[in-house]
């Protein structure tokens, strides 16, 4: 049976549904407006980000272009450099080498370990960081100098290779010219040095021909003549050593054995003079390439000078220290020191402040030490003693416990 709907009820429910529909449309319209606003904001943000990205991309492209330009400039610079540039990786392999490095050391370089290059292409010299090339296709003697940068945080390192052949030849020529000049001065000074003892010896010898002299007087004149002749002999020997100058018999010598030989030679004389002879060895097994006999002779000359200016009870110190590249020998005394005005002339041939001195001892010592690639300097203050510092190139290949020379008494 069909149920009848009350018209009053219908009139009441229809407006309610309409209102709900209107409310729903209003909510929808409001949400649409909010979405539209949000979309516009997003669109503006996208446009802003697009502009910023374009600016950032342009800046990156500019920086990339600058880096490419810098890279081209560096490449041109490395190519044009007359010195060799070698880049090593953390394991010591050659990553990159400019044309100059290849021209100096030969090919190949890249991919090889640097120590292999040293072993096969370079011959060690007595001067630190300087090498002679050992290339089969090298007709002329070539000498190079290799300098290294500090290792960076990644373990990489840069090596600079300089061909110093011409500079070394010019340096040797300057040394020869200086020696010729010194020899000319020496010839003039030698005549003066020889004249006095020779005249004295001739005078004493003339007295020996006097038959009226008693036997003991003849003996005195004979002894004085022999003394003057020995002085002449010593002067001539020193002159010959000075002329010879350069060390020729280089061998590997341990600093400790050198100190032991010097102690054995000079300590008895120190004790006879009632001097305190102190030897301090901080060499820690260091070695050097040296003409052992010539170096011992130069050091004994310095020690004898220290002994002659010292008084009873004074201290004479012989010390050996090391740094990264050098062996440092020190001879110091408590004597009167050397006047400042005289210090500049200490190493001049025939310059001496002692009546019986030949004036060649320090000149010979400097020549011997310089011939081994070393240097000698003096630190002195009047009335406060003197200190001679000798620096010689250290052999860096030895370990602390290596045997680089046994003790042998100096002869």
ABEGO torsion letter per residue (X at the ends): XBBBBBAAAAAAAAAAAAAAAAAAAAAAAAAAAAAAAAAAAAAAAAAAAAAAAAAAAAAAAAAAAAAAAAAAAAAAAAAABABBBBBBBAAGBBABBBAAAAAAAEOBABGBBAAAAAAAABBBBABBGBBBBBBAABABBBBBBBBBBBBBAAGBBBBBBBBAAAAAAAAAAAAAAAAAAAAAAAAAAAAAAAAAAAAAAAAAAAAAABAABBAAAAAAAAAAAAAAAAAAAAAAAAAAAAAAGBBABBBBBBAAAAAAAAAAAAAAAAAAAGBBBBBBBAAGGBBBBBBAAAAAAAAAAAAAAAAAABBBGBBBBBBBBBBAABBBBBBBBABAEBBAAAAAAAABBGBBABAABAGAAAAAAAAAAAAAGBBBBBBBBBGAEBBBBBBBBBBAABBAABBAEBBBBBX
